[in-house]
Amino acid sequence: MVRIISRSEWGARAPRDRSYVSWSQRTEVVVHHSAGPTTQTVRSIQDFHLDGRGWSDIGYNLLVDDDGAAYEGRGWTVAGAHAVGHNTSGIGICYIGQNSPTPAAKATIRALYDEASERAGRALPKRTHGDVNSTSCPGSNLQSWVDDGMPGGVGVIEEAMNMIINLRKGDGSETGKREHVKFLQIVLKEQGQDVGEYGVDGEYGGDVESAVLGARQAEGSEQDFGDWVSGWAAKQIIRGWVEQIVRDTVGSASGGALPDTVDVSGKLRLTK
Ligand SMILES: [Zn+2]
């Protein structure tokens, strides 16, 4: 089960009204983007839908951010306001951002899709807003990802590698690589590396250099530099991240042995 940040946790306002949908009426998952900044809060999206649009609540059923965190919108079984003609049949999942979702965001959307199918008791068709209404939502990146079948697992790992490979010290907003560096910082942080006092800010400075070096040394590298992410370094860093996720998820329950499939708390679904 994906850990979903509840409405009370993100400080949701009460809905004006809600109408419930049974699982038998749910026949599709519809992917959206918010088309705003990745820093937009769920609460501000709700405010806009309540006050700006005059809707009864936030339009989406679930939302996902670049860190891979999932948020409860209307939830699994409340009719949404996200796609004309598909608000009863479709579970609307919104990526908070424009057109560069991180692998973590995609992995969580995939995990939510899997959970929706599990709850529905059958594989629900994967759709985008653009598939069901005339709109450019959710952008070309998510559209082709959904067209490809929402690859999780190995596809996500490859994409994660591609996100961080060849990043260098100095990369960030000035070199147009802020989202990539942000993802590198998330990955380093999740395996226990210190990314510095500014946290996940998308800037590859001295703190990130030390964290990259730390992650490499943890993997037994003899090459002691952290000012760029070589192909070899990217592999070690992503491997450390995946292993950490597996440890967090499987813990000691399995005695250290990996099961065939690991549903890693909404981040990745790994299959041996
Ligand atoms: Zn949409």
py3Dmol code that shows the C-alpha trace and the ligand (Angstrom):
import py3Dmol

protein = """\
ATOM      1  CA  MET A   1       0.000   0.000   0.000  1.00  0.00           C
ATOM      2  CA  VAL A   2       1.208   3.428  -0.877  1.00  0.00           C
ATOM      3  CA  ARG A   3       1.599   5.764   2.066  1.00  0.00           C
ATOM      4  CA  ILE A   4      -0.799   8.616   1.327  1.00  0.00           C
ATOM      5  CA  ILE A   5      -0.573  11.936   3.156  1.00  0.00           C
ATOM      6  CA  SER A   6      -4.096  12.409   4.499  1.00  0.00           C
ATOM      7  CA  ARG A   7      -6.277  15.491   4.169  1.00  0.00           C
ATOM      8  CA  SER A   8      -5.856  16.326   7.840  1.00  0.00           C
ATOM      9  CA  GLU A   9      -2.067  16.023   7.490  1.00  0.00           C
ATOM     10  CA  TRP A  10      -1.909  18.584   4.676  1.00  0.00           C
ATOM     11  CA  GLY A  11      -4.543  20.824   6.280  1.00  0.00           C
ATOM     12  CA  ALA A  12      -7.422  20.375   3.855  1.00  0.00           C
ATOM     13  CA  ARG A  13     -10.542  22.507   4.110  1.00  0.00           C
ATOM     14  CA  ALA A  14     -13.826  20.621   4.441  1.00  0.00           C
ATOM     15  CA  PRO A  15     -15.554  19.804   1.140  1.00  0.00           C
ATOM     16  CA  ARG A  16     -18.819  21.610   0.394  1.00  0.00           C
ATOM     17  CA  ASP A  17     -20.306  18.385  -0.816  1.00  0.00           C
ATOM     18  CA  ARG A  18     -19.236  14.871  -1.793  1.00  0.00           C
ATOM     19  CA  SER A  19     -20.770  12.017  -3.703  1.00  0.00           C
ATOM     20  CA  TYR A  20     -19.438   8.519  -3.329  1.00  0.00           C
ATOM     21  CA  VAL A  21     -18.595   6.103  -6.121  1.00  0.00           C
ATOM     22  CA  SER A  22     -18.430   2.334  -5.728  1.00  0.00           C
ATOM     23  CA  TRP A  23     -15.406   0.382  -6.934  1.00  0.00           C
ATOM     24  CA  SER A  24     -17.532  -1.332  -9.567  1.00  0.00           C
ATOM     25  CA  GLN A  25     -18.194   2.103 -11.100  1.00  0.00           C
ATOM     26  CA  ARG A  26     -14.462   2.827 -11.309  1.00  0.00           C
ATOM     27  CA  THR A  27     -13.259   1.769 -14.752  1.00  0.00           C
ATOM     28  CA  GLU A  28     -10.121   3.844 -15.398  1.00  0.00           C
ATOM     29  CA  VAL A  29      -7.238   5.811 -13.927  1.00  0.00           C
ATOM     30  CA  VAL A  30      -6.743   9.269 -15.451  1.00  0.00           C
ATOM     31  CA  VAL A  31      -3.359  11.006 -15.134  1.00  0.00           C
ATOM     32  CA  HIS A  32      -3.120  14.814 -14.987  1.00  0.00           C
ATOM     33  CA  HIS A  33      -0.591  17.532 -14.289  1.00  0.00           C
ATOM     34  CA  SER A  34      -1.308  20.680 -12.310  1.00  0.00           C
ATOM     35  CA  ALA A  35       0.528  22.787 -14.943  1.00  0.00           C
ATOM     36  CA  GLY A  36       1.952  24.948 -12.157  1.00  0.00           C
ATOM     37  CA  PRO A  37       5.240  25.088 -10.281  1.00  0.00           C
ATOM     38  CA  THR A  38       6.502  21.887  -8.592  1.00  0.00           C
ATOM     39  CA  THR A  39       6.541  23.798  -5.300  1.00  0.00           C
ATOM     40  CA  GLN A  40       2.792  24.428  -5.367  1.00  0.00           C
ATOM     41  CA  THR A  41       1.103  23.083  -2.245  1.00  0.00           C
ATOM     42  CA  VAL A  42      -1.897  20.791  -2.302  1.00  0.00           C
ATOM     43  CA  ARG A  43      -3.698  23.297  -0.123  1.00  0.00           C
ATOM     44  CA  SER A  44      -3.206  26.101  -2.648  1.00  0.00           C
ATOM     45  CA  ILE A  45      -4.577  23.853  -5.399  1.00  0.00           C
ATOM     46  CA  GLN A  46      -7.591  23.136  -3.190  1.00  0.00           C
ATOM     47  CA  ASP A  47      -8.050  26.860  -2.471  1.00  0.00           C
ATOM     48  CA  PHE A  48      -8.045  27.563  -6.205  1.00  0.00           C
ATOM     49  CA  HIS A  49     -10.577  24.835  -6.959  1.00  0.00           C
ATOM     50  CA  LEU A  50     -12.882  25.899  -4.091  1.00  0.00           C
ATOM     51  CA  ASP A  51     -12.609  29.670  -4.410  1.00  0.00           C
ATOM     52  CA  GLY A  52     -11.487  30.249  -8.001  1.00  0.00           C
ATOM     53  CA  ARG A  53     -13.455  27.500  -9.728  1.00  0.00           C
ATOM     54  CA  GLY A  54     -16.310  27.276  -7.247  1.00  0.00           C
ATOM     55  CA  TRP A  55     -16.058  23.481  -7.074  1.00  0.00           C
ATOM     56  CA  SER A  56     -17.079  21.491  -4.005  1.00  0.00           C
ATOM     57  CA  ASP A  57     -13.490  20.403  -3.229  1.00  0.00           C
ATOM     58  CA  ILE A  58     -10.052  19.895  -4.791  1.00  0.00           C
ATOM     59  CA  GLY A  59     -10.749  18.353  -8.195  1.00  0.00           C
ATOM     60  CA  TYR A  60      -8.359  15.371  -8.109  1.00  0.00           C
ATOM     61  CA  ASN A  61      -8.660  12.103  -6.222  1.00  0.00           C
ATOM     62  CA  LEU A  62      -4.927  11.910  -5.500  1.00  0.00           C
ATOM     63  CA  LEU A  63      -1.855  14.078  -6.071  1.00  0.00           C
ATOM     64  CA  VAL A  64       1.854  13.281  -6.335  1.00  0.00           C
ATOM     65  CA  ASP A  65       4.879  15.553  -6.005  1.00  0.00           C
ATOM     66  CA  ASP A  66       8.465  15.335  -7.271  1.00  0.00           C
ATOM     67  CA  ASP A  67       9.669  13.720  -4.041  1.00  0.00           C
ATOM     68  CA  GLY A  68       7.298  10.875  -4.790  1.00  0.00           C
ATOM     69  CA  ALA A  69       4.972  11.797  -1.936  1.00  0.00           C
ATOM     70  CA  ALA A  70       1.288  10.942  -2.481  1.00  0.00           C
ATOM     71  CA  TYR A  71      -1.508  13.179  -1.166  1.00  0.00           C
ATOM     72  CA  GLU A  72      -5.155  12.408  -0.597  1.00  0.00           C
ATOM     73  CA  GLY A  73      -7.347  14.683  -2.715  1.00  0.00           C
ATOM     74  CA  ARG A  74     -10.972  13.546  -2.731  1.00  0.00           C
ATOM     75  CA  GLY A  75      -9.688  10.034  -2.109  1.00  0.00           C
ATOM     76  CA  TRP A  76     -10.356   6.700  -3.814  1.00  0.00           C
ATOM     77  CA  THR A  77     -14.151   6.601  -3.710  1.00  0.00           C
ATOM     78  CA  VAL A  78     -15.419  10.160  -4.088  1.00  0.00           C
ATOM     79  CA  ALA A  79     -16.460  11.476  -7.515  1.00  0.00           C
ATOM     80  CA  GLY A  80     -13.910  14.021  -8.726  1.00  0.00           C
ATOM     81  CA  ALA A  81     -13.892  17.165 -10.845  1.00  0.00           C
ATOM     82  CA  HIS A  82     -10.938  16.461 -13.115  1.00  0.00           C
ATOM     83  CA  ALA A  83     -12.156  15.239 -16.514  1.00  0.00           C
ATOM     84  CA  VAL A  84     -15.532  15.987 -18.080  1.00  0.00           C
ATOM     85  CA  GLY A  85     -17.559  12.797 -18.400  1.00  0.00           C
ATOM     86  CA  HIS A  86     -14.968  10.763 -16.459  1.00  0.00           C
ATOM     87  CA  ASN A  87     -15.379  11.921 -12.893  1.00  0.00           C
ATOM     88  CA  THR A  88     -17.341   8.874 -11.767  1.00  0.00           C
ATOM     89  CA  SER A  89     -15.537   6.285 -13.889  1.00  0.00           C
ATOM     90  CA  GLY A  90     -12.052   7.741 -13.505  1.00  0.00           C
ATOM     91  CA  ILE A  91      -9.718   8.051 -10.548  1.00  0.00           C
ATOM     92  CA  GLY A  92      -7.876  11.311 -11.231  1.00  0.00           C
ATOM     93  CA  ILE A  93      -4.217  11.365 -10.212  1.00  0.00           C
ATOM     94  CA  CYS A  94      -2.453  14.708 -10.573  1.00  0.00           C
ATOM     95  CA  TYR A  95       1.286  15.260 -10.867  1.00  0.00           C
ATOM     96  CA  ILE A  96       2.121  18.565  -9.169  1.00  0.00           C
ATOM     97  CA  GLY A  97       4.201  20.320 -11.805  1.00  0.00           C
ATOM     98  CA  GLN A  98       4.476  20.904 -15.502  1.00  0.00           C
ATOM     99  CA  ASN A  99       6.403  18.582 -17.789  1.00  0.00           C
ATOM    100  CA  SER A 100       9.425  17.168 -15.969  1.00  0.00           C
ATOM    101  CA  PRO A 101       8.201  14.644 -13.399  1.00  0.00           C
ATOM    102  CA  THR A 102      11.005  12.923 -11.495  1.00  0.00           C
ATOM    103  CA  PRO A 103      11.327   9.132 -11.610  1.00  0.00           C
ATOM    104  CA  ALA A 104      10.123   9.171  -7.992  1.00  0.00           C
ATOM    105  CA  ALA A 105       6.918  10.976  -9.044  1.00  0.00           C
ATOM    106  CA  LYS A 106       6.311   8.482 -11.845  1.00  0.00           C
ATOM    107  CA  ALA A 107       7.024   5.517  -9.599  1.00  0.00           C
ATOM    108  CA  THR A 108       4.449   6.758  -7.090  1.00  0.00           C
ATOM    109  CA  ILE A 109       1.823   7.360  -9.776  1.00  0.00           C
ATOM    110  CA  ARG A 110       2.471   3.802 -10.950  1.00  0.00           C
ATOM    111  CA  ALA A 111       2.178   2.460  -7.403  1.00  0.00           C
ATOM    112  CA  LEU A 112      -1.130   4.323  -6.947  1.00  0.00           C
ATOM    113  CA  TYR A 113      -2.348   2.900 -10.237  1.00  0.00           C
ATOM    114  CA  ASP A 114      -1.430  -0.613  -9.030  1.00  0.00           C
ATOM    115  CA  GLU A 115      -3.254  -0.032  -5.772  1.00  0.00           C
ATOM    116  CA  ALA A 116      -6.338   1.263  -7.605  1.00  0.00           C
ATOM    117  CA  SER A 117      -6.402  -1.898  -9.730  1.00  0.00           C
ATOM    118  CA  GLU A 118      -5.933  -4.036  -6.646  1.00  0.00           C
ATOM    119  CA  ARG A 119      -8.806  -2.300  -4.859  1.00  0.00           C
ATOM    120  CA  ALA A 120     -11.009  -2.528  -7.965  1.00  0.00           C
ATOM    121  CA  GLY A 121     -10.187  -6.222  -8.294  1.00  0.00           C
ATOM    122  CA  ARG A 122      -9.163  -5.888 -11.959  1.00  0.00           C
ATOM    123  CA  ALA A 123      -6.573  -4.110 -14.095  1.00  0.00           C
ATOM    124  CA  LEU A 124      -7.966  -0.637 -14.793  1.00  0.00           C
ATOM    125  CA  PRO A 125      -7.152   0.990 -18.136  1.00  0.00           C
ATOM    126  CA  LYS A 126      -4.380   3.606 -17.917  1.00  0.00           C
ATOM    127  CA  ARG A 127      -5.430   6.926 -19.401  1.00  0.00           C
ATOM    128  CA  THR A 128      -4.454  10.573 -19.438  1.00  0.00           C
ATOM    129  CA  HIS A 129      -6.644  13.632 -19.383  1.00  0.00           C
ATOM    130  CA  GLY A 130      -5.702  14.156 -23.031  1.00  0.00           C
ATOM    131  CA  ASP A 131      -6.945  10.638 -23.859  1.00  0.00           C
ATOM    132  CA  VAL A 132     -10.459  11.401 -22.608  1.00  0.00           C
ATOM    133  CA  ASN A 133     -10.916  15.167 -23.142  1.00  0.00           C
ATOM    134  CA  SER A 134      -9.472  17.623 -25.636  1.00  0.00           C
ATOM    135  CA  THR A 135      -6.546  19.032 -23.632  1.00  0.00           C
ATOM    136  CA  SER A 136      -2.739  19.016 -23.599  1.00  0.00           C
ATOM    137  CA  CYS A 137      -2.814  17.810 -19.959  1.00  0.00           C
ATOM    138  CA  PRO A 138      -0.680  16.042 -18.633  1.00  0.00           C
ATOM    139  CA  GLY A 139       2.085  17.221 -20.997  1.00  0.00           C
ATOM    140  CA  SER A 140       4.210  15.227 -23.453  1.00  0.00           C
ATOM    141  CA  ASN A 141       6.431  13.541 -20.846  1.00  0.00           C
ATOM    142  CA  LEU A 142       3.624  11.909 -18.850  1.00  0.00           C
ATOM    143  CA  GLN A 143       1.585  11.282 -21.989  1.00  0.00           C
ATOM    144  CA  SER A 144       4.301   9.129 -23.547  1.00  0.00           C
ATOM    145  CA  TRP A 145       4.992   7.447 -20.214  1.00  0.00           C
ATOM    146  CA  VAL A 146       1.325   6.441 -19.892  1.00  0.00           C
ATOM    147  CA  ASP A 147       1.281   5.416 -23.580  1.00  0.00           C
ATOM    148  CA  ASP A 148       4.256   3.155 -22.794  1.00  0.00           C
ATOM    149  CA  GLY A 149       2.230   1.509 -20.040  1.00  0.00           C
ATOM    150  CA  MET A 150       3.538   3.496 -17.042  1.00  0.00           C
ATOM    151  CA  PRO A 151       6.807   1.590 -16.674  1.00  0.00           C
ATOM    152  CA  GLY A 152       7.911   1.192 -13.061  1.00  0.00           C
ATOM    153  CA  GLY A 153      10.699  -1.036 -11.762  1.00  0.00           C
ATOM    154  CA  VAL A 154      13.659  -1.349 -14.123  1.00  0.00           C
ATOM    155  CA  GLY A 155      12.359   1.437 -16.352  1.00  0.00           C
ATOM    156  CA  VAL A 156      12.369   3.765 -13.382  1.00  0.00           C
ATOM    157  CA  ILE A 157      15.887   2.742 -12.398  1.00  0.00           C
ATOM    158  CA  GLU A 158      17.156   3.464 -15.902  1.00  0.00           C
ATOM    159  CA  GLU A 159      15.430   6.788 -15.894  1.00  0.00           C
ATOM    160  CA  ALA A 160      16.811   7.567 -12.456  1.00  0.00           C
ATOM    161  CA  MET A 161      20.321   6.845 -13.799  1.00  0.00           C
ATOM    162  CA  ASN A 162      19.739   9.130 -16.757  1.00  0.00           C
ATOM    163  CA  MET A 163      18.549  11.912 -14.472  1.00  0.00           C
ATOM    164  CA  ILE A 164      21.800  12.142 -12.539  1.00  0.00           C
ATOM    165  CA  ILE A 165      24.501  10.950 -14.928  1.00  0.00           C
ATOM    166  CA  ASN A 166      27.089  13.592 -15.859  1.00  0.00           C
ATOM    167  CA  LEU A 167      25.816  16.206 -13.431  1.00  0.00           C
ATOM    168  CA  ARG A 168      28.681  18.416 -12.273  1.00  0.00           C
ATOM    169  CA  LYS A 169      29.442  20.810  -9.485  1.00  0.00           C
ATOM    170  CA  GLY A 170      27.937  24.160 -10.500  1.00  0.00           C
ATOM    171  CA  ASP A 171      24.918  22.538 -12.156  1.00  0.00           C
ATOM    172  CA  GLY A 172      21.522  23.828 -11.044  1.00  0.00           C
ATOM    173  CA  SER A 173      19.206  26.631 -12.006  1.00  0.00           C
ATOM    174  CA  GLU A 174      21.930  28.460 -13.967  1.00  0.00           C
ATOM    175  CA  THR A 175      22.627  25.472 -16.213  1.00  0.00           C
ATOM    176  CA  GLY A 176      18.966  24.486 -16.556  1.00  0.00           C
ATOM    177  CA  LYS A 177      19.502  21.342 -14.495  1.00  0.00           C
ATOM    178  CA  ARG A 178      17.744  22.268 -11.294  1.00  0.00           C
ATOM    179  CA  GLU A 179      15.229  19.406 -11.485  1.00  0.00           C
ATOM    180  CA  HIS A 180      18.009  16.900 -12.165  1.00  0.00           C
ATOM    181  CA  VAL A 181      20.128  18.111  -9.246  1.00  0.00           C
ATOM    182  CA  LYS A 182      17.047  18.113  -7.050  1.00  0.00           C
ATOM    183  CA  PHE A 183      16.503  14.479  -7.847  1.00  0.00           C
ATOM    184  CA  LEU A 184      20.176  13.686  -7.139  1.00  0.00           C
ATOM    185  CA  GLN A 185      19.781  15.365  -3.745  1.00  0.00           C
ATOM    186  CA  ILE A 186      16.627  13.369  -2.969  1.00  0.00           C
ATOM    187  CA  VAL A 187      18.381  10.126  -3.867  1.00  0.00           C
ATOM    188  CA  LEU A 188      21.444  10.994  -1.767  1.00  0.00           C
ATOM    189  CA  LYS A 189      19.320  12.088   1.164  1.00  0.00           C
ATOM    190  CA  GLU A 190      17.269   8.912   1.135  1.00  0.00           C
ATOM    191  CA  GLN A 191      20.406   6.838   1.519  1.00  0.00           C
ATOM    192  CA  GLY A 192      21.475   8.843   4.546  1.00  0.00           C
ATOM    193  CA  GLN A 193      23.838  11.371   2.948  1.00  0.00           C
ATOM    194  CA  ASP A 194      23.818  14.942   4.252  1.00  0.00           C
ATOM    195  CA  VAL A 195      22.868  17.312   1.405  1.00  0.00           C
ATOM    196  CA  GLY A 196      23.577  20.414   3.459  1.00  0.00           C
ATOM    197  CA  GLU A 197      21.745  23.206   5.195  1.00  0.00           C
ATOM    198  CA  TYR A 198      19.735  24.265   2.151  1.00  0.00           C
ATOM    199  CA  GLY A 199      18.288  20.772   1.687  1.00  0.00           C
ATOM    200  CA  VAL A 200      16.883  19.762  -1.686  1.00  0.00           C
ATOM    201  CA  ASP A 201      17.432  23.088  -3.461  1.00  0.00           C
ATOM    202  CA  GLY A 202      18.527  21.890  -6.909  1.00  0.00           C
ATOM    203  CA  GLU A 203      22.025  23.400  -6.698  1.00  0.00           C
ATOM    204  CA  TYR A 204      25.144  21.202  -6.998  1.00  0.00           C
ATOM    205  CA  GLY A 205      27.468  22.902  -4.521  1.00  0.00           C
ATOM    206  CA  GLY A 206      30.004  21.765  -1.959  1.00  0.00           C
ATOM    207  CA  ASP A 207      27.427  19.930   0.134  1.00  0.00           C
ATOM    208  CA  VAL A 208      26.294  17.830  -2.810  1.00  0.00           C
ATOM    209  CA  GLU A 209      29.952  17.217  -3.729  1.00  0.00           C
ATOM    210  CA  SER A 210      30.549  15.759  -0.250  1.00  0.00           C
ATOM    211  CA  ALA A 211      27.344  13.725  -0.402  1.00  0.00           C
ATOM    212  CA  VAL A 212      28.254  12.252  -3.818  1.00  0.00           C
ATOM    213  CA  LEU A 213      31.703  11.428  -2.466  1.00  0.00           C
ATOM    214  CA  GLY A 214      30.123   9.885   0.635  1.00  0.00           C
ATOM    215  CA  ALA A 215      27.787   7.719  -1.425  1.00  0.00           C
ATOM    216  CA  ARG A 216      30.689   6.562  -3.599  1.00  0.00           C
ATOM    217  CA  GLN A 217      32.862   5.716  -0.627  1.00  0.00           C
ATOM    218  CA  ALA A 218      30.010   3.766   0.919  1.00  0.00           C
ATOM    219  CA  GLU A 219      30.169   1.621  -2.186  1.00  0.00           C
ATOM    220  CA  GLY A 220      33.898   1.106  -1.826  1.00  0.00           C
ATOM    221  CA  SER A 221      35.090   3.431  -4.570  1.00  0.00           C
ATOM    222  CA  GLU A 222      38.759   4.229  -4.727  1.00  0.00           C
ATOM    223  CA  GLN A 223      38.154   7.322  -6.810  1.00  0.00           C
ATOM    224  CA  ASP A 224      37.810  10.087  -4.279  1.00  0.00           C
ATOM    225  CA  PHE A 225      35.978  12.867  -6.029  1.00  0.00           C
ATOM    226  CA  GLY A 226      32.414  14.062  -5.818  1.00  0.00           C
ATOM    227  CA  ASP A 227      32.354  17.022  -8.162  1.00  0.00           C
ATOM    228  CA  TRP A 228      30.765  15.088 -10.990  1.00  0.00           C
ATOM    229  CA  VAL A 229      28.569  12.053 -11.403  1.00  0.00           C
ATOM    230  CA  SER A 230      30.308   9.695 -13.820  1.00  0.00           C
ATOM    231  CA  GLY A 231      28.420   6.733 -15.264  1.00  0.00           C
ATOM    232  CA  TRP A 232      30.055   4.520 -12.689  1.00  0.00           C
ATOM    233  CA  ALA A 233      29.154   6.884  -9.849  1.00  0.00           C
ATOM    234  CA  ALA A 234      25.543   7.173 -11.059  1.00  0.00           C
ATOM    235  CA  LYS A 235      25.257   3.395 -10.955  1.00  0.00           C
ATOM    236  CA  GLN A 236      26.591   3.220  -7.389  1.00  0.00           C
ATOM    237  CA  ILE A 237      24.365   6.051  -6.193  1.00  0.00           C
ATOM    238  CA  ILE A 238      21.194   4.596  -7.705  1.00  0.00           C
ATOM    239  CA  ARG A 239      22.082   1.140  -6.434  1.00  0.00           C
ATOM    240  CA  GLY A 240      22.551   2.543  -2.917  1.00  0.00           C
ATOM    241  CA  TRP A 241      19.186   4.294  -3.187  1.00  0.00           C
ATOM    242  CA  VAL A 242      17.345   1.175  -4.335  1.00  0.00           C
ATOM    243  CA  GLU A 243      18.970  -0.930  -1.629  1.00  0.00           C
ATOM    244  CA  GLN A 244      17.970   1.613   0.983  1.00  0.00           C
ATOM    245  CA  ILE A 245      14.365   1.618  -0.247  1.00  0.00           C
ATOM    246  CA  VAL A 246      14.303  -2.170  -0.150  1.00  0.00           C
ATOM    247  CA  ARG A 247      15.733  -2.168   3.392  1.00  0.00           C
ATOM    248  CA  ASP A 248      13.167   0.401   4.516  1.00  0.00           C
ATOM    249  CA  THR A 249      10.348  -1.591   3.002  1.00  0.00           C
ATOM    250  CA  VAL A 250      11.277  -5.196   3.588  1.00  0.00           C
ATOM    251  CA  GLY A 251      13.255  -4.541   6.754  1.00  0.00           C
ATOM    252  CA  SER A 252      14.402  -7.490   8.736  1.00  0.00           C
ATOM    253  CA  ALA A 253      11.101  -9.326   8.189  1.00  0.00           C
ATOM    254  CA  SER A 254      12.577 -11.363   5.366  1.00  0.00           C
ATOM    255  CA  GLY A 255      15.829 -12.023   7.215  1.00  0.00           C
ATOM    256  CA  GLY A 256      17.621  -9.968   4.578  1.00  0.00           C
ATOM    257  CA  ALA A 257      16.521 -12.089   1.615  1.00  0.00           C
ATOM    258  CA  LEU A 258      14.639 -10.253  -1.091  1.00  0.00           C
ATOM    259  CA  PRO A 259      11.216 -11.558  -2.052  1.00  0.00           C
ATOM    260  CA  ASP A 260      10.345 -11.894  -5.749  1.00  0.00           C
ATOM    261  CA  THR A 261       8.478  -8.627  -5.815  1.00  0.00           C
ATOM    262  CA  VAL A 262       8.944  -5.708  -3.496  1.00  0.00           C
ATOM    263  CA  ASP A 263       6.398  -2.928  -3.372  1.00  0.00           C
ATOM    264  CA  VAL A 264       8.611  -0.237  -2.000  1.00  0.00           C
ATOM    265  CA  SER A 265       6.222   2.185  -0.373  1.00  0.00           C
ATOM    266  CA  GLY A 266       5.152   3.965  -3.474  1.00  0.00           C
ATOM    267  CA  LYS A 267       8.640   4.556  -4.802  1.00  0.00           C
ATOM    268  CA  LEU A 268       9.439   1.588  -6.952  1.00  0.00           C
ATOM    269  CA  ARG A 269       7.994  -1.776  -7.628  1.00  0.00           C
ATOM    270  CA  LEU A 270      10.969  -4.040  -8.039  1.00  0.00           C
ATOM    271  CA  THR A 271      10.757  -7.444  -9.570  1.00  0.00           C
ATOM    272  CA  LYS A 272      13.713  -9.773  -9.419  1.00  0.00           C
TER     273      LYS A 272
END
"""
ligand_1 = """\
1
ZN
Zn -5.908 17.384 -16.472
"""
view = py3Dmol.view(width=600, height=400)
view.addModel(protein, "pdb")
view.setStyle({"model": 0}, {"cartoon": {"style": "trace"}})
view.addModel(ligand_1, "xyz")
view.setStyle({"model": 1}, {"stick": {}})
view.zoomTo()
view.show()
